[in-house]
Amino acid sequence: MPADVLLLGSYGLAGRAILDALLARGLSVVAAGRRIGPLREAVAGAVHSRGRGPEPSVSAMAIDAARPEDVAAGLARCRVVVNAVGPYLLYGRRIADQARSAGVHYLDIASEDEHRRRLAASGHGRPAGRTSVVGTGWGLYPGVSGLAADHLLRQVERPRSVEVWLAMGANPAGGGTAQTLTGILEMAHPLREMRGGRWRRVVPGTTVTRMMPAPFGAQSVMVWPQLEVPVLAGRYDLRDARSGISAHGQTVPRWYHAAVVRLLRPDLMAWSRRLLQRIAHASASTTTSDPTPTAADAGSGARDGEGGPQGAVVQVRIRGRHETRDGWIRSDDTERATAVLPALAAEMLLRGTVPGSDRGRSVVTPLEVLSLTDILPALRAAGVDLGGDLPGGDERRE
């Protein structure tokens, strides 16, 4: 009998938290990763964290996401696959294609809009013998952040703009290699934001100053588009739609970095990818903060460096012609907050209760099938706080 969920990337920063969240919901899991040693350690840790309750149903399986035959073997053992392996521009579309062909639901925690566009171009959602859902952006940022923005947009008559900003604690030394490489690979593609009713190119290195809620305060934020902002801009016909990530403690990229990446063509040439992977690994091993402008998933569960702010804060601001709405999302445990949506969505897919998932959409993000109020109990259980004009919030602007 197949397991409920195959979790790719089970011993990564986000993967461990997602594994815990899936088991907490009583789901059976095949925990997968490239190296069997860290994988067994992650499984043992997840079992131990369940305490004296019923023995969780979890097994370990060595899978290299770069090998299609490994992924196919894993998909044969599950009903839903949660992909926590970045960068999604390398393997995301191919794994999603394999899942759909196998009749397996697919979820990931990607932030890259180029990845969302690629999934849509693959024609997911066409009628098949076994209908499966392809979902992307099911994390904290993007994911919960987009649902918060959508909630505030519905409160404003004739909204004109949305801003979604993330500040988070630094990765531990040696962590965040996939996040670093994600940012590098994204620079090989046009980065766009909505300004003045037109899509405009974002020059890597563009920063703005924003006052973020405690404990982060004033931050220099890198403007860096993520996948839910274009969805919101189209849904509400917005004139401005921006997102970005705190640049505090990070090396800010410049326009010429993007030019070099485009010349190297890592999306097409394997030797170039290997070179950039070595650079990303070396960078992650020598700094306690992520040196690129991506939360390929705040999403991917950045941990906090010593001496810096802990956790993560997402700030959302909506402007209309005559009013403004502000809200924030705060968690002391970024990984745990990131795990809320993928675990919830996996359970809903297994029960056949994902709203609107039968409408033939090519790609499903949380914005298409959920509202913020749908996930409030799960957020509170994970220790995620909401503030400002969001449900359960107050008027403090900390």
CORDAWO-V435070 format. One record per residue. RES is the residue in one small letter. SS is DSSP state (H for helix, E for strand, - for the rest). BURIAL is + if it has 24 or more other C-alpha atoms within 12 Angstrom, else -. Layout:
BEGIN
RES,SS,BURIAL  RES,SS,BURIAL
END
This chain:
BEGIN
m,-,-  p,-,-  a,E,+  d,E,+  v,E,+  l,E,+  l,E,+  l,E,+  g,-,+  s,-,+  y,-,+  g,-,+  l,H,+  a,H,+  g,H,+  r,H,+  a,H,+  i,H,+  l,H,+  d,H,+  a,H,+  l,H,+  l,H,+  a,H,+  r,-,+  g,-,+  l,-,+  s,-,+  v,E,+  v,E,+  a,E,+  a,E,+  g,E,+  r,-,+  r,-,-  i,H,-  g,H,-  p,H,+  l,H,+  r,H,+  e,H,-  a,H,+  v,H,+  a,H,+  g,H,-  a,H,+  v,H,+  h,H,-  s,H,-  r,-,-  g,-,-  r,-,-  g,-,-  p,-,-  e,-,-  p,-,+  s,-,+  v,E,+  s,E,+  a,E,+  m,E,+  a,E,+  i,-,+  d,-,+  a,-,+  a,-,+  r,-,-  p,H,-  e,H,-  d,H,-  v,H,+  a,H,+  a,H,+  g,H,+  l,H,+  a,-,+  r,-,+  c,E,+  r,E,+  v,E,+  v,E,+  v,E,+  n,E,+  a,-,+  v,-,+  g,-,+  p,-,+  y,H,+  l,H,+  l,H,+  y,H,+  g,H,+  r,H,+  r,H,+  i,H,+  a,H,+  d,H,+  q,H,+  a,H,+  r,H,+  s,H,+  a,-,+  g,-,+  v,-,+  h,E,+  y,E,+  l,E,+  d,E,+  i,-,+  a,-,+  s,-,+  e,-,+  d,H,+  e,H,+  h,H,+  r,H,+  r,H,+  r,H,+  l,H,+  a,H,+  a,H,-  s,-,-  g,-,-  h,-,+  g,-,+  r,-,-  p,-,-  a,-,-  g,-,-  r,-,-  t,-,+  s,-,+  v,-,+  v,E,+  g,E,+  t,-,+  g,-,+  w,-,+  g,E,+  l,-,+  y,-,+  p,-,+  g,E,+  v,H,+  s,H,+  g,H,+  l,H,+  a,H,+  a,H,+  d,H,+  h,H,+  l,H,+  l,H,+  r,-,+  q,-,-  v,-,+  e,-,-  r,-,-  p,E,+  r,E,+  s,E,+  v,E,+  e,E,+  v,E,+  w,E,+  l,E,+  a,E,+  m,E,+  g,-,+  a,-,+  n,-,+  p,-,+  a,-,-  g,-,+  g,-,+  g,-,+  t,H,+  a,H,+  q,H,+  t,H,+  l,H,+  t,H,+  g,H,+  i,H,+  l,H,+  e,H,+  m,-,+  a,-,+  h,-,+  p,-,+  l,-,+  r,E,+  e,E,+  m,E,+  r,E,+  g,-,-  g,-,-  r,E,-  w,E,-  r,E,-  r,E,-  v,-,+  v,-,+  p,-,+  g,-,+  t,-,+  t,E,+  v,E,-  t,E,-  r,E,+  m,E,+  m,E,+  p,-,+  a,-,+  p,-,-  f,-,+  g,E,-  a,E,-  q,E,+  s,E,+  v,E,+  m,E,+  v,E,+  w,-,+  p,-,+  q,-,+  l,H,+  e,H,+  v,H,+  p,H,+  v,H,+  l,H,+  a,H,+  g,H,-  r,H,-  y,H,+  d,-,+  l,-,+  r,-,+  d,E,+  a,E,+  r,E,+  s,E,+  g,E,+  i,E,+  s,E,+  a,-,+  h,-,+  g,-,+  q,-,+  t,-,+  v,-,+  p,-,+  r,-,-  w,H,-  y,H,-  h,H,-  a,H,+  a,H,-  v,H,-  v,H,+  r,H,-  l,H,-  l,H,-  r,-,+  p,-,+  d,-,+  l,-,-  m,-,-  a,H,-  w,H,-  s,H,-  r,H,+  r,H,-  l,H,-  l,H,+  q,H,+  r,H,-  i,H,-  a,H,+  h,H,+  a,H,-  s,H,+  a,H,+  s,H,-  t,H,-  t,-,+  t,-,+  s,-,+  d,-,+  p,-,+  t,-,+  p,-,+  t,-,+  a,-,+  a,-,+  d,-,+  a,H,+  g,H,+  s,H,+  g,-,+  a,-,+  r,-,+  d,-,+  g,-,-  e,-,-  g,-,-  g,-,-  p,-,+  q,-,+  g,-,+  a,E,+  v,E,+  v,E,+  q,E,+  v,E,+  r,E,+  i,E,+  r,E,+  g,E,+  r,-,-  h,-,-  e,-,-  t,E,+  r,E,+  d,E,+  g,E,+  w,E,+  i,E,+  r,E,+  s,E,+  d,-,+  d,-,+  t,H,+  e,H,+  r,H,+  a,H,+  t,H,+  a,H,+  v,H,+  l,H,+  p,H,+  a,H,+  l,H,+  a,H,+  a,H,+  e,H,+  m,H,+  l,H,+  l,H,+  r,H,-  g,-,-  t,-,-  v,-,+  p,-,-  g,-,-  s,-,+  d,-,-  r,-,-  g,-,-  r,-,+  s,-,+  v,-,+  v,E,+  t,-,+  p,H,+  l,H,+  e,H,+  v,H,+  l,-,+  s,-,+  l,H,+  t,H,-  d,H,+  i,H,+  l,H,+  p,H,-  a,H,+  l,H,+  r,H,-  a,H,-  a,-,+  g,-,-  v,-,+  d,E,+  l,E,+  g,E,+  g,E,+  d,-,+  l,-,+  p,-,+  g,-,-  g,-,-  d,-,-  e,-,-  r,-,-  r,-,-  e,-,-
END
